[in-house]
Amino acid sequence: MNSSTDNNGLMKRFSGNILSYRESLFHAMDDALSINPHVVIMGQGVADHKGLFGTTLNLSSKYGTDRVFETPLAEEAMAGIALGASLNGLYPINTHLRVDFALCCMNQIVNLIAKYKYMSGGRFECPMLIRMVIGRSWGQGAQHSQSLQSFFSHVPGLMVLMPSRADSILNDYPYIINSYRGPVISIEHRLLYDVKFNIEQDSEYSSDKPLSSHLIRKGNDITIVATSIMVLEALRAAQYLLKNAGIECEVIDLNCVSHPDKEMIMNSVNKTGKLIIADTSWQAYGVCAEVCRIVCENSPNSLKAPVMTLGMQPATCPTAKTLEDYFYPNLQTLTDAIARIVCGKANHGIPLPDEHSMSDVYKKFKGPF
């Protein structure tokens, strides 16, 4: 592979265009296969008629089934094959239709892929990309609705990404595939796939520091640190509160949850004195807890109010949509939490948006796929 590969080529190509999250993933996969002859994409659904939710559609026909190929229901074995391929000079992109399926290959990911460089004294590297999908859909219940980023972020040797926008994918994926010499887990939210974004080459996401956090909205009243789709919800809540209460929210997209920009977080909290963290997973022992740790260890006196966190309810995910709506945070719960912190009381008097389900805003599902 040419070491001079331009990692911002996709951003330049699509600058000024409107792309959906799904389209950005497709272009990132197509670009990787076109530029780097060592890239292979492997996983369930990557070569079928829907192409992993459209992100690998027809790529097996374009590049051949030796480079884009289906895998059996044997996740641990396939992760081991990806590891072997990486050690022998290929660049595997291993996909999982749901993050839950990756639990079947935790031994390979945690005990081997994450540790191979360390255990070989730096003689071997394992560059690879593992794509995992999270997010609610049509009522998939307890075993298909988890958001397990904190599992992987806990392990040294793994880089964990949660892109919230199309431009984040266009900026980070080429760098990961062409330049980063270690294993990366990217967790993509299913409700984002059809969301369209304006691609701007000079945006916060077109950074010379890929795999970084991003300050995407400035404000003085409160800091919102968010992940994945909760970044979009944070921006919607910020716009609503500015219009209805004059509250100015500062929003940080954590983006790389395993290696957050601690300085960015602390600079913001030192300015606003108030912090809310909105994650896609459970609050306990997770990303919310880690951001709290960063603040408490660096400058606890900067806080003028207790930190609040938002995430899934502390239970397994119910199957019924009505119960699902209570299980996940939404615009109303986030707006209410922000108002309570800024106003310093539960009865803040700010009218709340009448919206209870993200699936009604981003995507309505009618079947399993």
FIFI-129927 format. One record per residue (C-alpha): residue number from 1; x, y negated, z negated. Coordinates in steps of 0.02 Angstrom, whole numbers, plus 50000, padded with zeros to 5 digits. Layout:
BEGIN
rec pos->NUM | east->X | north->Y | up->Z
...
***
This chain:
BEGIN
rec pos->1 | east->50000 | north->50000 | up->50000
rec pos->2 | east->50064 | north->49827 | up->50043
rec pos->3 | east->50104 | north->49736 | up->49881
rec pos->4 | east->50061 | north->49571 | up->49963
rec pos->5 | east->49878 | north->49618 | up->49980
rec pos->6 | east->49769 | north->49464 | up->49956
rec pos->7 | east->49659 | north->49507 | up->49807
rec pos->8 | east->49548 | north->49356 | up->49841
rec pos->9 | east->49510 | north->49406 | up->50020
rec pos->10 | east->49329 | north->49452 | up->49983
rec pos->11 | east->49297 | north->49289 | up->49893
rec pos->12 | east->49368 | north->49193 | up->50041
rec pos->13 | east->49269 | north->49295 | up->50167
rec pos->14 | east->49101 | north->49270 | up->50082
rec pos->15 | east->49127 | north->49097 | up->50010
rec pos->16 | east->48974 | north->48991 | up->50047
rec pos->17 | east->48863 | north->49145 | up->50073
rec pos->18 | east->48725 | north->49220 | up->49968
rec pos->19 | east->48755 | north->49400 | up->49916
rec pos->20 | east->48661 | north->49519 | up->49804
rec pos->21 | east->48751 | north->49615 | up->49668
rec pos->22 | east->48720 | north->49773 | up->49771
rec pos->23 | east->48794 | north->49696 | up->49928
rec pos->24 | east->48949 | north->49638 | up->49836
rec pos->25 | east->48978 | north->49814 | up->49772
rec pos->26 | east->48958 | north->49884 | up->49947
rec pos->27 | east->49081 | north->49759 | up->50021
rec pos->28 | east->49205 | north->49794 | up->49881
rec pos->29 | east->49197 | north->49981 | up->49917
rec pos->30 | east->49205 | north->49956 | up->50106
rec pos->31 | east->49351 | north->49834 | up->50090
rec pos->32 | east->49447 | north->49953 | up->49976
rec pos->33 | east->49431 | north->50098 | up->50098
rec pos->34 | east->49477 | north->49988 | up->50246
rec pos->35 | east->49631 | north->49907 | up->50168
rec pos->36 | east->49702 | north->50048 | up->50064
rec pos->37 | east->49716 | north->50220 | up->50148
rec pos->38 | east->49744 | north->50301 | up->49977
rec pos->39 | east->49570 | north->50255 | up->49912
rec pos->40 | east->49442 | north->50394 | up->49894
rec pos->41 | east->49265 | north->50378 | up->49824
rec pos->42 | east->49193 | north->50529 | up->49736
rec pos->43 | east->49031 | north->50555 | up->49641
rec pos->44 | east->48852 | north->50614 | up->49644
rec pos->45 | east->48752 | north->50517 | up->49773
rec pos->46 | east->48895 | north->50424 | up->49858
rec pos->47 | east->48868 | north->50512 | up->50024
rec pos->48 | east->48680 | north->50542 | up->50021
rec pos->49 | east->48547 | north->50442 | up->50113
rec pos->50 | east->48537 | north->50311 | up->49975
rec pos->51 | east->48725 | north->50293 | up->49948
rec pos->52 | east->48732 | north->50266 | up->49759
rec pos->53 | east->48594 | north->50134 | up->49757
rec pos->54 | east->48658 | north->50065 | up->49922
rec pos->55 | east->48835 | north->50028 | up->49862
rec pos->56 | east->48918 | north->50166 | up->49967
rec pos->57 | east->48787 | north->50180 | up->50105
rec pos->58 | east->48856 | north->50263 | up->50264
rec pos->59 | east->49035 | north->50246 | up->50206
rec pos->60 | east->49060 | north->50434 | up->50219
rec pos->61 | east->49013 | north->50423 | up->50404
rec pos->62 | east->49128 | north->50274 | up->50431
rec pos->63 | east->49281 | north->50341 | up->50339
rec pos->64 | east->49252 | north->50528 | up->50336
rec pos->65 | east->49196 | north->50651 | up->50203
rec pos->66 | east->49375 | north->50679 | up->50148
rec pos->67 | east->49375 | north->50500 | up->50080
rec pos->68 | east->49194 | north->50477 | up->50025
rec pos->69 | east->49121 | north->50639 | up->49960
rec pos->70 | east->48989 | north->50715 | up->49849
rec pos->71 | east->49036 | north->50805 | up->49689
rec pos->72 | east->48949 | north->50946 | up->49596
rec pos->73 | east->48868 | north->50929 | up->49425
rec pos->74 | east->49035 | north->50954 | up->49340
rec pos->75 | east->49083 | north->50785 | up->49272
rec pos->76 | east->49232 | north->50840 | up->49167
rec pos->77 | east->49307 | north->50941 | up->49310
rec pos->78 | east->49283 | north->50795 | up->49430
rec pos->79 | east->49366 | north->50675 | up->49308
rec pos->80 | east->49512 | north->50796 | up->49298
rec pos->81 | east->49523 | north->50800 | up->49488
rec pos->82 | east->49521 | north->50610 | up->49491
rec pos->83 | east->49664 | north->50610 | up->49365
rec pos->84 | east->49765 | north->50732 | up->49471
rec pos->85 | east->49730 | north->50631 | up->49627
rec pos->86 | east->49791 | north->50472 | up->49543
rec pos->87 | east->49950 | north->50555 | up->49481
rec pos->88 | east->49985 | north->50611 | up->49659
rec pos->89 | east->49968 | north->50442 | up->49742
rec pos->90 | east->49783 | north->50427 | up->49785
rec pos->91 | east->49670 | north->50293 | up->49713
rec pos->92 | east->49509 | north->50377 | up->49657
rec pos->93 | east->49348 | north->50282 | up->49628
rec pos->94 | east->49246 | north->50401 | up->49522
rec pos->95 | east->49061 | north->50355 | up->49507
rec pos->96 | east->48925 | north->50400 | up->49382
rec pos->97 | east->48742 | north->50366 | up->49419
rec pos->98 | east->48718 | north->50334 | up->49234
rec pos->99 | east->48845 | north->50298 | up->49098
rec pos->100 | east->48767 | north->50440 | up->48998
rec pos->101 | east->48838 | north->50568 | up->49120
rec pos->102 | east->49014 | north->50509 | up->49080
rec pos->103 | east->48992 | north->50583 | up->48906
rec pos->104 | east->49022 | north->50750 | up->48990
rec pos->105 | east->49200 | north->50698 | up->49034
rec pos->106 | east->49254 | north->50605 | up->48877
rec pos->107 | east->49397 | north->50728 | up->48850
rec pos->108 | east->49473 | north->50686 | up->49019
rec pos->109 | east->49445 | north->50498 | up->49001
rec pos->110 | east->49495 | north->50475 | up->48819
rec pos->111 | east->49625 | north->50611 | up->48791
rec pos->112 | east->49710 | north->50613 | up->48961
rec pos->113 | east->49673 | north->50467 | up->49077
rec pos->114 | east->49691 | north->50335 | up->48941
rec pos->115 | east->49848 | north->50412 | up->48867
rec pos->116 | east->49946 | north->50485 | up->49014
rec pos->117 | east->50061 | north->50335 | up->49038
rec pos->118 | east->50100 | north->50326 | up->48852
rec pos->119 | east->50128 | north->50513 | up->48832
rec pos->120 | east->50243 | north->50518 | up->48983
rec pos->121 | east->50348 | north->50375 | up->48918
rec pos->122 | east->50291 | north->50265 | up->49060
rec pos->123 | east->50349 | north->50385 | up->49196
rec pos->124 | east->50172 | north->50415 | up->49261
rec pos->125 | east->50030 | north->50293 | up->49290
rec pos->126 | east->49845 | north->50329 | up->49317
rec pos->127 | east->49771 | north->50187 | up->49420
rec pos->128 | east->49588 | north->50223 | up->49454
rec pos->129 | east->49416 | north->50144 | up->49447
rec pos->130 | east->49272 | north->50230 | up->49358
rec pos->131 | east->49104 | north->50152 | up->49398
rec pos->132 | east->48959 | north->50181 | up->49277
rec pos->133 | east->48780 | north->50117 | up->49286
rec pos->134 | east->48677 | north->50058 | up->49137
rec pos->135 | east->48506 | north->49978 | up->49115
rec pos->136 | east->48323 | north->50019 | up->49103
rec pos->137 | east->48217 | north->50075 | up->49249
rec pos->138 | east->48056 | north->50174 | up->49257
rec pos->139 | east->48058 | north->50251 | up->49083
rec pos->140 | east->48208 | north->50366 | up->49082
rec pos->141 | east->48211 | north->50386 | up->48894
rec pos->142 | east->48346 | north->50427 | up->48768
rec pos->143 | east->48474 | north->50518 | up->48877
rec pos->144 | east->48478 | north->50401 | up->49027
rec pos->145 | east->48466 | north->50228 | up->48951
rec pos->146 | east->48619 | north->50205 | up->48841
rec pos->147 | east->48747 | north->50065 | up->48854
rec pos->148 | east->48911 | north->50137 | up->48793
rec pos->149 | east->49041 | north->50004 | up->48830
rec pos->150 | east->49102 | north->49999 | up->48650
rec pos->151 | east->49147 | north->50185 | up->48659
rec pos->152 | east->49273 | north->50154 | up->48796
rec pos->153 | east->49331 | north->49983 | up->48736
rec pos->154 | east->49383 | north->50062 | up->48572
rec pos->155 | east->49517 | north->50167 | up->48659
rec pos->156 | east->49689 | north->50091 | up->48698
rec pos->157 | east->49739 | north->50123 | up->48878
rec pos->158 | east->49568 | north->50087 | up->48953
rec pos->159 | east->49514 | north->49922 | up->49029
rec pos->160 | east->49325 | north->49899 | up->49020
rec pos->161 | east->49236 | north->49777 | up->49134
rec pos->162 | east->49052 | north->49723 | up->49134
rec pos->163 | east->49028 | north->49613 | up->49289
rec pos->164 | east->48875 | north->49502 | up->49275
rec pos->165 | east->48881 | north->49423 | up->49448
rec pos->166 | east->48921 | north->49463 | up->49629
rec pos->167 | east->49071 | north->49344 | up->49628
rec pos->168 | east->49143 | north->49434 | up->49477
rec pos->169 | east->49142 | north->49595 | up->49578
rec pos->170 | east->49218 | north->49511 | up->49731
rec pos->171 | east->49356 | north->49436 | up->49624
rec pos->172 | east->49395 | north->49579 | up->49506
rec pos->173 | east->49372 | north->49739 | up->49607
rec pos->174 | east->49504 | north->49701 | up->49740
rec pos->175 | east->49628 | north->49658 | up->49602
rec pos->176 | east->49587 | north->49818 | up->49507
rec pos->177 | east->49605 | north->49928 | up->49661
rec pos->178 | east->49754 | north->49844 | up->49743
rec pos->179 | east->49859 | north->49781 | up->49598
rec pos->180 | east->49810 | north->49845 | up->49427
rec pos->181 | east->49911 | north->49999 | up->49378
rec pos->182 | east->49796 | north->50077 | up->49250
rec pos->183 | east->49622 | north->50154 | up->49229
rec pos->184 | east->49475 | north->50034 | up->49232
rec pos->185 | east->49297 | north->50073 | up->49183
rec pos->186 | east->49170 | north->49955 | up->49261
rec pos->187 | east->48994 | north->49957 | up->49190
rec pos->188 | east->48862 | north->49892 | up->49312
rec pos->189 | east->48686 | north->49846 | up->49257
rec pos->190 | east->48550 | north->49919 | up->49364
rec pos->191 | east->48433 | north->49770 | up->49347
rec pos->192 | east->48566 | north->49660 | up->49427
rec pos->193 | east->48576 | north->49756 | up->49591
rec pos->194 | east->48445 | north->49653 | up->49683
rec pos->195 | east->48491 | north->49484 | up->49607
rec pos->196 | east->48565 | north->49363 | up->49734
rec pos->197 | east->48710 | north->49246 | up->49697
rec pos->198 | east->48790 | north->49098 | up->49783
rec pos->199 | east->48971 | north->49142 | up->49817
rec pos->200 | east->49086 | north->48995 | up->49785
rec pos->201 | east->49272 | north->49016 | up->49806
rec pos->202 | east->49309 | north->48883 | up->49675
rec pos->203 | east->49189 | north->48955 | up->49545
rec pos->204 | east->49242 | north->49010 | up->49371
rec pos->205 | east->49242 | north->49189 | up->49437
rec pos->206 | east->49367 | north->49152 | up->49576
rec pos->207 | east->49506 | north->49148 | up->49449
rec pos->208 | east->49691 | north->49178 | up->49462
rec pos->209 | east->49664 | north->49274 | up->49300
rec pos->210 | east->49557 | north->49424 | up->49351
rec pos->211 | east->49489 | north->49538 | up->49216
rec pos->212 | east->49463 | north->49386 | up->49106
rec pos->213 | east->49319 | north->49303 | up->49014
rec pos->214 | east->49234 | north->49152 | up->49094
rec pos->215 | east->49166 | north->48990 | up->49023
rec pos->216 | east->49016 | north->48965 | up->49137
rec pos->217 | east->48916 | north->48830 | up->49047
rec pos->218 | east->48976 | north->48692 | up->48932
rec pos->219 | east->48879 | north->48630 | up->48782
rec pos->220 | east->48903 | north->48562 | up->48607
rec pos->221 | east->48763 | north->48638 | up->48501
rec pos->222 | east->48795 | north->48825 | up->48503
rec pos->223 | east->48908 | north->48956 | up->48583
rec pos->224 | east->48828 | north->49105 | up->48669
rec pos->225 | east->48946 | north->49250 | up->48705
rec pos->226 | east->48859 | north->49373 | up->48821
rec pos->227 | east->48888 | north->49529 | up->48923
rec pos->228 | east->48819 | north->49592 | up->49089
rec pos->229 | east->48637 | north->49546 | up->49121
rec pos->230 | east->48628 | north->49454 | up->48955
rec pos->231 | east->48739 | north->49321 | up->49035
rec pos->232 | east->48598 | north->49282 | up->49155
rec pos->233 | east->48474 | north->49283 | up->49011
rec pos->234 | east->48588 | north->49166 | up->48914
rec pos->235 | east->48591 | north->49043 | up->49059
rec pos->236 | east->48401 | north->49052 | up->49075
rec pos->237 | east->48381 | north->49023 | up->48888
rec pos->238 | east->48503 | north->48877 | up->48895
rec pos->239 | east->48405 | north->48794 | up->49036
rec pos->240 | east->48241 | north->48821 | up->48945
rec pos->241 | east->48305 | north->48749 | up->48780
rec pos->242 | east->48384 | north->48599 | up->48864
rec pos->243 | east->48219 | north->48558 | up->48949
rec pos->244 | east->48106 | north->48592 | up->48799
rec pos->245 | east->48215 | north->48545 | up->48650
rec pos->246 | east->48369 | north->48453 | up->48712
rec pos->247 | east->48483 | north->48592 | up->48647
rec pos->248 | east->48649 | north->48608 | up->48740
rec pos->249 | east->48714 | north->48787 | up->48744
rec pos->250 | east->48890 | north->48838 | up->48790
rec pos->251 | east->48893 | north->49007 | up->48877
rec pos->252 | east->49040 | north->49127 | up->48889
rec pos->253 | east->49033 | north->49278 | up->49002
rec pos->254 | east->49140 | north->49406 | up->48910
rec pos->255 | east->49163 | north->49502 | up->49075
rec pos->256 | east->49312 | north->49607 | up->49016
rec pos->257 | east->49242 | north->49675 | up->48853
rec pos->258 | east->49397 | north->49775 | up->48806
rec pos->259 | east->49511 | north->49624 | up->48822
rec pos->260 | east->49408 | north->49467 | up->48788
rec pos->261 | east->49483 | north->49294 | up->48799
rec pos->262 | east->49501 | north->49261 | up->48613
rec pos->263 | east->49566 | north->49085 | up->48637
rec pos->264 | east->49415 | north->49039 | up->48743
rec pos->265 | east->49295 | north->49107 | up->48611
rec pos->266 | east->49382 | north->49018 | up->48469
rec pos->267 | east->49395 | north->48852 | up->48561
rec pos->268 | east->49208 | north->48857 | up->48591
rec pos->269 | east->49160 | north->48909 | up->48415
rec pos->270 | east->49276 | north->48777 | up->48340
rec pos->271 | east->49182 | north->48649 | up->48445
rec pos->272 | east->49002 | north->48704 | up->48416
rec pos->273 | east->49014 | north->48786 | up->48244
rec pos->274 | east->48874 | north->48906 | up->48290
rec pos->275 | east->48880 | north->49074 | up->48375
rec pos->276 | east->48760 | north->49201 | up->48447
rec pos->277 | east->48817 | north->49360 | up->48536
rec pos->278 | east->48702 | north->49445 | up->48662
rec pos->279 | east->48751 | north->49620 | up->48717
rec pos->280 | east->48663 | north->49758 | up->48814
rec pos->281 | east->48696 | north->49889 | up->48680
rec pos->282 | east->48668 | north->49917 | up->48495
rec pos->283 | east->48742 | north->49785 | up->48380
rec pos->284 | east->48820 | north->49903 | up->48252
rec pos->285 | east->49004 | north->49947 | up->48282
rec pos->286 | east->48999 | north->49871 | up->48456
rec pos->287 | east->49041 | north->49718 | up->48561
rec pos->288 | east->48942 | north->49605 | up->48445
rec pos->289 | east->49042 | north->49667 | up->48296
rec pos->290 | east->49206 | north->49643 | up->48390
rec pos->291 | east->49170 | north->49461 | up->48434
rec pos->292 | east->49123 | north->49431 | up->48252
rec pos->293 | east->49289 | north->49507 | up->48199
rec pos->294 | east->49384 | north->49391 | up->48316
rec pos->295 | east->49301 | north->49238 | up->48239
rec pos->296 | east->49315 | north->49298 | up->48058
rec pos->297 | east->49499 | north->49340 | up->48074
rec pos->298 | east->49548 | north->49180 | up->48163
rec pos->299 | east->49440 | north->49039 | up->48094
rec pos->300 | east->49293 | north->49088 | up->47984
rec pos->301 | east->49278 | north->48909 | up->47918
rec pos->302 | east->49232 | north->48849 | up->48092
rec pos->303 | east->49059 | north->48925 | up->48071
rec pos->304 | east->48924 | north->48805 | up->48011
rec pos->305 | east->48790 | north->48940 | up->48012
rec pos->306 | east->48784 | north->49130 | up->48002
rec pos->307 | east->48819 | north->49222 | up->48164
rec pos->308 | east->48671 | north->49305 | up->48250
rec pos->309 | east->48679 | north->49455 | up->48367
rec pos->310 | east->48558 | north->49526 | up->48495
rec pos->311 | east->48556 | north->49698 | up->48573
rec pos->312 | east->48452 | north->49855 | up->48584
rec pos->313 | east->48346 | north->49904 | up->48435
rec pos->314 | east->48437 | north->50026 | up->48317
rec pos->315 | east->48348 | north->50179 | up->48384
rec pos->316 | east->48349 | north->50294 | up->48534
rec pos->317 | east->48266 | north->50222 | up->48688
rec pos->318 | east->48080 | north->50261 | up->48704
rec pos->319 | east->48010 | north->50318 | up->48871
rec pos->320 | east->47847 | north->50218 | up->48875
rec pos->321 | east->47867 | north->50047 | up->48957
rec pos->322 | east->47769 | north->49959 | up->48820
rec pos->323 | east->47889 | north->50024 | up->48689
rec pos->324 | east->48039 | north->49991 | up->48803
rec pos->325 | east->47992 | north->49808 | up->48806
rec pos->326 | east->48015 | north->49802 | up->48617
rec pos->327 | east->48176 | north->49903 | up->48626
rec pos->328 | east->48275 | north->49781 | up->48736
rec pos->329 | east->48311 | north->49597 | up->48701
rec pos->330 | east->48232 | north->49473 | up->48821
rec pos->331 | east->48219 | north->49288 | up->48859
rec pos->332 | east->48095 | north->49258 | up->48719
rec pos->333 | east->48195 | north->49344 | up->48582
rec pos->334 | east->48357 | north->49260 | up->48639
rec pos->335 | east->48278 | north->49087 | up->48648
rec pos->336 | east->48201 | north->49109 | up->48476
rec pos->337 | east->48367 | north->49164 | up->48400
rec pos->338 | east->48460 | north->49016 | up->48475
rec pos->339 | east->48329 | north->48893 | up->48413
rec pos->340 | east->48334 | north->48967 | up->48238
rec pos->341 | east->48522 | north->48946 | up->48226
rec pos->342 | east->48528 | north->48770 | up->48296
rec pos->343 | east->48380 | north->48708 | up->48195
rec pos->344 | east->48432 | north->48803 | up->48038
rec pos->345 | east->48260 | north->48876 | up->48004
rec pos->346 | east->48146 | north->49014 | up->48064
rec pos->347 | east->47999 | north->48897 | up->48092
rec pos->348 | east->48089 | north->48786 | up->48216
rec pos->349 | east->47931 | north->48730 | up->48306
rec pos->350 | east->48005 | north->48750 | up->48481
rec pos->351 | east->47881 | north->48833 | up->48601
rec pos->352 | east->47946 | north->49000 | up->48664
rec pos->353 | east->47937 | north->49065 | up->48843
rec pos->354 | east->47798 | north->49190 | up->48870
rec pos->355 | east->47909 | north->49329 | up->48936
rec pos->356 | east->47935 | north->49499 | up->48857
rec pos->357 | east->48016 | north->49613 | up->48987
rec pos->358 | east->48171 | north->49589 | up->49094
rec pos->359 | east->48110 | north->49724 | up->49213
rec pos->360 | east->47964 | north->49611 | up->49260
rec pos->361 | east->48087 | north->49474 | up->49309
rec pos->362 | east->48231 | north->49566 | up->49393
rec pos->363 | east->48157 | north->49727 | up->49462
rec pos->364 | east->47999 | north->49830 | up->49446
rec pos->365 | east->48027 | north->50016 | up->49462
rec pos->366 | east->47900 | north->50136 | up->49536
rec pos->367 | east->47999 | north->50298 | up->49529
rec pos->368 | east->48158 | north->50382 | up->49471
rec pos->369 | east->48273 | north->50301 | up->49601
***
